[in-house]
Amino acid sequence: MKKPEVDEKVRNKAENKEKSSPVSLKKVKYGSMSLIVTALVVAIVIILNAMASYMVKRQPLKIDLTADKRYELSDETIDYLKNTLDKDVEIIVTCNKDEFSALAQNIEDYFKQYKINLDCPFDMIPIILEKYEMYSTKGKGSVKVRYVDLDKDPKAVKKYSDIYGAEITSQSMVVYCDDRVRVIDKSSVGSMIAPDTSNQTSISLVFAGESMITSEIMNVTDAHPINVAFASKLNGSEIYDVSHYAESQLYGNAVSGLRDQLLVKNGYFCTDIDLAKDEIDPEKYDMLVIPMPSVDFDESIIDKISKFLDNDGKYDKNLLFITDPMTTNTPHIKEFLEAWSISPNEGQILVDDKSFMSNSQVDIQIVQSENEDAGEKISNSKYIVAPFSQELNILKKNNDIITSSLLETHDTAFNLDIITSDKMDSADVKTIAAVSRKEKQIGDQIDSYKIAKSHVMVLGSGYLTSPVYLMQSNLYNNASVLVNALNTMTGKQSETIIIPDKALQQAVIAPTSTQDKRIKVIVIFIIPLIVAGIGIFVLIWRKNR
């Protein structure tokens, strides 16, 4: 081959290379930019999702579009979690989240067979629990929620059942803090959504779960719980008339209302005892509760009660005694109460021809007295209702006892004989709840002495604590008023929160838990994958241009 020919080929190759170089550089440039842009977009989406996942624990990023705001906590609970809770609390739910949706579906299917379409949104409970976690991060304490499957891991709650002293079953909630355990059992979880008994015109539901959960968190974090001996039995039988107070179709079970809805939910740890057979150990109990005894006590029982209140001269014990107007001829009980300057009008009930509820004059409205022993004053438009009340007369003969009225009727109430229905006196303000105290100085040194006190509180109506009035806290003030008075008597320092039930509307914009999961999958995974796919497509398309 001749040299000029070789030089020409080399020159042509160089020229072709020069012509192609800008194109190749351009492809590399655009390809690199596409890759960088795609990487940046994917990175930004991932970072935003990570930030959103973090922020959702601290801020209510989820928008509650429901008309009844079913997915939001009450202001009372939010304030408690932010400003009062100062300990770390665990909530262990003994089932999967999906089981709440299944529970809702089962109940809704049950009503459908009667051609009733009812929205029973148990799947809101896991979302409500998330809110407890979220708001608690803004305070000194925390709430951590986790779900366990007892079928797969039956030992998951052994630690808590050992402390609790009883078996913990599935579909329950365990609330734990500092070796203290409270359990919301399966039946209580099932009653978190319940019929609204105040609505007589249609079938509607209320959500009572927040009240349960918040109360149990407060109970396990209470630094000074009150231990209660609840005298539910007398010589093996119920101490109260079951037909009146446990099987009332109108008022519900007033005894379980007193124990479970009023005392237990507000930090009073109750143990059922037999007043005749069991000891009332002052080292173990702070308060004794005697609900509506249907018979008189013998002298040995009166002596047992008196010794508990005296506490070997140290005092600092309390008694809550509730009378039953139908129980008459009780000389020993009458003598004991009169020793504490309180005397019930046996065989009489109060009626009111002006201030009454429903269609019955025995369901009278009452008010708090102005005495400081009544506790924090409640000033709003809610009712305090006391059916079948008994007047309590405050005696003045005992100078060493201080007695105060707690709850009173309006000045239009009068006594009626139970048997004859005869009017017994003129209309006036009547006392239906009172508290007496004995006090003494313990020690004689200025730097060590204290004033010890024992109290006897008497309620003249067993139906003050009916579930009808305690649970419908959006209408009645019975729970708030009674808890305030009890806390004042016992010196209980922890904050008391009465959370009203939330009325659930039947036509709402509300995603189910399954829909909520789908939304999360779409936002967290599918959208970033689509963005990444578009970026890769652009990269390949630009590379092949």
C-alpha positions in Angstrom: 0.0 0.0 0.0 1.3 3.4 -0.9 2.1 5.9 1.8 -0.3 8.7 0.5 -3.1 6.2 0.6 -2.3 5.3 4.2 -2.1 8.9 5.2 -5.5 9.5 3.6 -7.1 6.7 5.6 -5.7 8.0 8.8 -6.9 11.5 8.0 -10.4 10.3 7.2 -10.6 8.3 10.4 -9.5 11.3 12.4 -12.1 13.5 10.7 -14.8 10.9 11.4 -13.7 10.8 15.0 -13.9 14.5 15.3 -17.4 14.5 13.8 -18.7 11.8 16.1 -17.1 13.1 19.4 -19.7 15.9 20.0 -22.6 13.4 19.6 -21.0 10.9 22.0 -20.3 13.6 24.5 -23.8 14.8 24.2 -25.2 11.4 24.8 -23.0 10.9 27.8 -23.9 14.3 29.1 -27.7 13.8 28.8 -27.5 10.2 30.0 -25.5 11.3 33.1 -27.9 14.2 33.8 -30.9 11.8 33.5 -29.3 9.4 35.9 -28.5 12.2 38.4 -32.0 13.7 38.1 -33.6 10.2 38.6 -31.4 9.5 41.6 -32.1 12.9 43.1 -35.9 12.5 42.6 -35.9 9.0 44.1 -33.7 10.2 47.0 -36.0 13.1 47.6 -39.1 10.9 47.6 -37.4 8.5 50.0 -36.3 11.3 52.3 -39.7 12.9 52.3 -41.4 9.5 53.1 -38.9 9.0 55.9 -39.5 12.5 57.3 -43.3 11.9 57.0 -43.0 8.6 58.9 -41.0 10.4 61.6 -43.3 13.4 61.8 -46.5 11.4 61.9 -45.3 10.2 65.3 -45.1 13.8 66.5 -47.7 15.7 64.5 -51.3 14.9 63.4 -50.4 14.7 59.7 -53.5 12.5 59.1 -56.5 14.6 58.3 -59.6 13.5 60.0 -62.4 14.1 57.5 -65.1 12.4 59.6 -67.9 14.6 60.8 -67.7 13.2 64.3 -63.9 13.4 64.5 -63.7 9.8 65.5 -60.0 9.5 64.9 -59.0 12.4 67.2 -58.5 12.4 71.0 -60.4 14.7 73.3 -58.7 17.9 74.5 -58.7 16.5 78.0 -56.6 13.5 77.0 -54.3 15.5 74.8 -53.6 17.9 77.6 -52.9 15.0 80.0 -50.4 13.4 77.6 -48.6 16.6 76.8 -48.5 18.2 80.2 -49.1 15.7 83.0 -47.9 12.2 81.9 -44.3 11.9 83.1 -43.7 8.2 83.0 -43.2 5.6 80.2 -46.3 3.5 79.6 -46.6 0.3 77.5 -49.9 -0.8 75.9 -49.8 -4.4 74.7 -52.8 -5.3 72.5 -53.2 -9.1 72.4 -54.4 -9.4 68.8 -53.5 -8.2 65.4 -54.9 -4.9 64.0 -56.9 -6.8 61.4 -59.0 -8.3 64.2 -60.6 -5.0 64.9 -61.9 -4.8 61.4 -63.2 -8.3 61.6 -65.0 -7.5 64.8 -66.6 -4.5 63.2 -67.7 -6.6 60.2 -69.1 -9.4 62.4 -71.3 -6.9 64.3 -72.4 -5.1 61.2 -73.3 -8.5 59.6 -75.3 -9.4 62.7 -77.5 -6.2 62.4 -77.9 -6.7 58.6 -79.9 -9.8 59.1 -82.5 -7.5 60.9 -82.2 -5.1 57.9 -80.3 -2.5 60.0 -77.3 -0.9 58.4 -75.0 0.1 61.3 -71.5 1.5 61.1 -69.6 -0.1 64.0 -66.1 1.2 63.4 -63.9 -0.9 65.8 -61.1 -0.4 63.2 -60.8 3.1 64.6 -59.2 1.8 67.8 -55.7 1.1 66.4 -55.7 4.7 64.9 -56.7 6.1 68.3 -53.9 4.2 69.9 -51.4 5.8 67.4 -52.6 9.2 68.7 -51.7 8.2 72.2 -48.2 7.5 71.0 -48.0 10.7 69.0 -49.2 13.2 71.6 -47.2 11.6 74.4 -43.9 12.4 72.6 -44.6 16.1 73.3 -44.4 15.6 77.0 -42.1 14.1 79.6 -43.5 10.6 79.4 -44.3 8.3 76.5 -46.9 5.7 75.4 -45.7 2.8 73.3 -48.2 0.5 71.7 -47.4 -3.0 70.3 -49.5 -5.9 69.1 -48.9 -9.5 70.0 -50.5 -12.7 68.7 -51.1 -15.1 71.6 -51.7 -18.0 69.2 -48.2 -17.7 67.9 -46.5 -16.5 71.1 -48.5 -17.5 74.1 -45.7 -16.3 76.5 -45.8 -12.8 75.1 -47.7 -11.5 78.1 -46.5 -13.9 80.8 -44.5 -11.0 82.6 -47.7 -9.0 82.8 -50.0 -11.8 83.8 -47.7 -12.7 86.7 -47.9 -9.2 88.0 -51.7 -9.0 87.3 -52.3 -12.3 89.1 -54.7 -13.6 86.5 -54.8 -14.9 82.9 -54.7 -12.4 80.1 -56.7 -13.5 77.1 -56.6 -12.5 73.5 -58.3 -9.3 72.2 -57.4 -7.5 75.5 -55.3 -4.5 76.2 -52.6 -4.6 78.8 -51.5 -1.2 80.3 -48.1 -1.4 82.1 -45.9 1.0 84.0 -43.4 0.5 86.8 -44.5 -3.1 87.6 -48.1 -2.0 87.8 -50.6 -3.7 85.4 -54.1 -2.9 84.4 -56.1 -5.0 81.9 -58.9 -4.0 79.6 -60.3 -7.4 78.9 -62.0 -8.7 75.8 -65.5 -7.8 76.9 -64.5 -4.3 77.9 -62.8 -3.8 74.5 -66.0 -5.0 72.9 -67.9 -2.4 74.9 -65.7 0.5 73.7 -68.4 1.0 71.1 -71.8 0.9 72.7 -75.4 1.9 72.1 -76.2 5.5 72.9 -78.8 5.1 75.6 -79.6 8.8 75.7 -80.9 8.6 72.1 -84.4 7.1 72.3 -85.4 8.0 68.7 -82.9 5.9 66.7 -80.2 3.4 66.9 -76.9 5.2 67.4 -73.5 4.4 68.9 -70.9 6.1 71.2 -67.2 5.5 71.5 -66.3 5.0 75.2 -62.8 3.5 74.5 -60.9 6.7 75.1 -62.2 7.1 78.6 -61.1 3.5 79.4 -57.7 3.8 77.9 -56.9 7.2 79.5 -58.2 6.1 82.9 -56.0 3.0 82.9 -52.9 5.0 81.9 -53.6 7.3 84.8 -54.1 4.3 87.1 -50.8 2.7 86.4 -48.9 6.0 86.7 -50.6 7.1 89.9 -47.9 7.6 92.5 -50.4 7.2 95.4 -53.2 4.7 94.5 -56.1 4.3 96.9 -56.6 0.6 97.9 -60.3 -0.2 98.6 -62.0 -3.0 100.4 -65.3 -3.3 98.5 -67.8 -5.0 100.8 -69.8 -6.8 98.1 -70.9 -9.7 100.3 -72.2 -10.3 103.8 -71.9 -13.9 105.1 -71.6 -15.3 101.6 -74.6 -13.4 100.1 -74.7 -10.1 98.3 -74.8 -7.3 100.8 -77.3 -5.3 98.6 -80.7 -6.2 97.2 -79.8 -7.7 93.8 -83.2 -7.1 92.3 -82.9 -3.4 93.0 -79.3 -2.6 92.3 -77.9 -5.4 90.1 -80.8 -6.3 87.9 -82.5 -2.9 87.3 -83.5 -2.6 83.7 -84.0 1.1 84.1 -80.8 2.1 85.9 -78.4 -0.8 85.1 -76.1 -2.4 87.7 -75.5 0.3 90.2 -73.0 -1.8 92.1 -70.7 -2.5 89.2 -71.2 1.1 88.2 -69.9 2.2 91.6 -67.0 -0.2 91.6 -65.9 -0.4 87.9 -67.1 2.8 86.3 -66.5 5.2 89.2 -63.8 3.8 91.5 -61.6 1.6 89.3 -61.6 3.9 86.3 -60.4 6.7 88.5 -57.5 5.1 90.2 -59.1 3.3 93.2 -57.9 -0.3 93.3 -60.8 -2.4 94.6 -60.8 -5.8 96.2 -64.1 -7.5 96.8 -64.5 -8.7 100.4 -67.1 -10.4 102.6 -67.8 -7.8 105.4 -68.6 -10.5 107.9 -65.9 -13.1 107.1 -62.9 -11.1 105.9 -60.6 -8.9 107.9 -60.2 -5.2 106.9 -56.5 -4.8 107.3 -55.6 -1.1 107.8 -52.1 -1.9 106.5 -53.6 -3.1 103.2 -56.6 -0.9 102.6 -57.1 2.9 102.7 -60.9 2.9 102.2 -63.9 0.7 102.9 -66.9 0.8 100.7 -70.3 -0.6 101.9 -72.9 -0.4 99.1 -76.6 -0.3 100.0 -76.8 -2.9 102.8 -80.2 -4.7 102.8 -80.0 -5.9 106.4 -78.8 -4.5 109.7 -75.2 -5.4 110.9 -74.5 -7.1 114.2 -72.3 -5.6 116.8 -69.2 -7.5 115.7 -69.3 -6.0 112.2 -69.9 -2.5 113.6 -66.9 -3.0 115.8 -64.8 -4.2 112.8 -65.7 -1.1 110.9 -64.9 1.2 113.8 -61.5 -0.4 114.5 -60.6 0.0 110.8 -61.4 3.8 110.9 -59.6 4.2 114.2 -56.5 2.4 112.9 -55.0 1.9 116.4 -55.3 5.6 117.0 -53.5 6.6 113.8 -56.7 7.4 111.8 -56.1 8.2 108.1 -58.8 5.7 106.9 -62.1 6.3 105.1 -65.5 4.8 104.7 -68.0 5.3 101.8 -71.4 4.1 103.0 -74.5 4.2 100.7 -77.9 3.8 102.2 -80.9 1.9 100.8 -84.3 3.6 101.5 -86.0 0.3 101.4 -83.9 -1.1 104.3 -85.6 -0.3 107.6 -85.2 -1.3 111.2 -81.4 -1.1 111.3 -80.6 0.1 114.8 -77.0 -0.9 114.8 -76.3 0.9 111.5 -78.3 3.9 112.6 -76.3 4.1 115.9 -73.0 3.9 114.1 -73.9 6.6 111.6 -75.3 8.9 114.3 -72.0 8.5 116.1 -70.5 10.2 113.0 -73.3 12.9 113.2 -75.3 11.6 110.2 -78.8 10.2 110.5 -80.7 8.9 107.4 -84.5 9.2 107.3 -85.4 5.5 107.2 -88.5 4.5 105.2 -88.7 7.7 103.3 -87.7 8.9 99.9 -87.3 12.4 98.5 -89.5 13.6 95.7 -89.6 16.9 93.9 -92.6 18.4 92.1 -90.5 20.8 90.0 -86.9 19.6 89.7 -87.0 16.0 88.4 -85.9 14.1 85.3 -87.7 11.8 82.9 -91.4 11.2 83.9 -90.7 10.4 87.5 -90.5 12.7 90.4 -88.1 10.3 92.2 -85.4 11.0 89.6 -84.7 14.4 91.1 -82.0 16.9 90.1 -79.5 17.9 92.8 -76.6 20.3 93.1 -73.2 20.5 94.8 -73.1 22.3 98.2 -70.8 25.2 98.8 -68.7 23.3 101.3 -65.1 22.8 100.4 -65.4 19.1 101.2 -67.5 18.7 98.1 -64.4 19.2 96.1 -63.9 21.2 92.9 -67.0 23.0 91.9 -68.5 22.0 88.6 -70.2 24.8 86.8 -71.9 23.9 83.6 -75.3 22.9 82.2 -75.0 19.1 82.9 -77.3 17.4 85.3 -76.6 15.7 88.6 -79.4 13.1 89.1 -80.2 11.1 92.2 -83.2 8.6 91.9 -84.8 7.2 95.0 -82.9 9.5 97.4 -83.0 9.4 101.1 -82.5 12.5 103.2 -79.5 12.7 105.5 -79.9 14.7 108.7 -76.7 16.3 110.0 -76.6 16.1 113.8 -74.9 18.7 116.0 -74.4 16.7 119.2 -70.9 15.5 118.5 -68.4 18.4 119.1 -65.4 16.4 118.1 -66.8 15.6 114.6 -67.0 18.0 111.7 -69.8 17.2 109.2 -70.4 18.9 105.9 -73.2 18.6 103.3 -71.9 17.5 99.8 -75.0 17.2 97.6 -78.3 18.9 98.1 -81.8 19.1 96.5 -83.4 22.2 95.3 -85.8 23.9 97.8 -88.8 22.2 96.2 -88.0 18.7 97.6 -90.0 16.9 100.3 -90.1 13.5 102.0 -92.6 10.8 101.2 -93.4 7.7 103.2 -92.6 4.7 101.1 -95.5 2.6 102.4 -98.3 5.1 102.6 -97.1 7.7 100.1 -98.0 10.4 102.6 -96.1 13.7 102.5 -93.9 13.8 105.6 -92.8 17.4 105.7 -92.7 20.7 103.8 -90.6 21.5 100.8 -87.0 22.6 101.5 -83.4 22.0 100.6 -82.5 18.5 101.7 -79.0 16.9 102.1 -78.5 13.6 100.3 -74.7 13.3 100.6 -72.6 14.2 103.5 -69.1 13.6 104.9 -67.9 13.6 108.6 -64.4 13.6 109.8 -62.6 12.9 113.1 -59.1 14.3 113.4 -56.3 14.3 116.0 -52.7 15.5 116.3 -50.1 12.8 116.0 -46.9 13.6 117.8 -45.9 16.7 119.9 -42.8 17.9 118.1 -43.3 20.9 115.8 -41.1 19.4 113.1 -42.8 16.0 113.1 -46.4 16.3 114.2 -49.3 15.9 111.8 -53.1 16.1 111.8 -54.5 12.6 111.2 -58.0 12.3 109.8 -60.6 9.6 109.3 -63.7 10.2 107.2 -67.2 8.7 106.8 -69.0 9.7 103.6 -72.7 8.8 103.3 -74.7 8.8 100.0 -78.4 8.7 100.3 -79.0 7.2 96.9 -77.7 3.9 95.5 -78.6 5.0 92.0 -76.2 8.0 92.0 -73.7 5.5 90.6 -75.8 3.9 88.0 -74.0 3.3 84.7 -76.7 5.4 83.0 -75.5 8.5 84.8 -71.8 7.7 85.0 -71.1 6.7 81.4 -73.2 9.5 79.8 -70.8 12.1 81.0 -71.8 14.4 78.1 -75.2 14.8 79.7 -74.7 14.1 83.5 -72.1 15.3 86.0 -72.6 12.4 88.5 -69.1 11.0 87.8 -67.2 14.3 88.0 -69.0 15.4 91.2 -68.6 12.0 93.1 -64.9 11.6 92.0 -64.1 15.1 93.2 -65.7 14.5 96.6 -63.9 11.1 97.0 -60.5 12.5 96.0 -61.0 15.4 98.5 -61.9 12.9 101.3 -59.0 10.5 100.6 -56.4 13.1 99.7 -55.9 11.6 96.3 -53.6 14.0 94.5 -53.7 12.6 91.0 -55.5 14.6 88.3 -59.1 13.4 87.6 -60.2 13.5 84.0 -63.8 12.8 83.0 -63.9 12.1 79.3 -67.3 12.3 77.6 -68.3 9.5 75.2 -68.0 10.4 71.6 -71.2 10.2 69.6 -70.6 8.3 66.3 -72.5 9.5 63.3 -73.6 6.8 60.8 -72.8 8.7 57.6 -69.1 9.8 57.6 -66.1 9.9 55.3 -63.9 7.3 56.9 -61.4 4.9 55.4 -61.4 1.4 56.9 -58.1 0.0 58.3 -57.7 -2.0 55.1 -58.1 1.2 53.0 -55.7 3.0 55.3 -53.1 0.3 54.7 -53.6 0.6 50.9 -53.1 4.3 51.1 -49.9 3.8 53.0 -48.6 1.3 50.5 -49.4 3.6 47.6 -47.7 6.6 49.2 -44.7 4.9 50.6 -43.9 2.3 47.9 -45.9 2.6 44.7 -45.5 6.3 44.1 -41.6 6.2 44.6 -41.5 3.1 42.3 -43.4 4.9 39.6 -41.1 7.9 39.9 -38.1 5.6 39.7 -39.6 3.8 36.6 -40.2 7.1 34.8 -36.6 8.1 35.5 -35.2 4.9 34.2 -37.4 5.2 31.1 -36.2 8.7 30.4 -32.7 7.6 30.9 -32.9 4.8 28.4 -34.9 6.9 25.9 -32.4 9.7 26.0 -29.5 7.3 25.7 -30.9 5.8 22.6 -31.8 9.0 20.8 
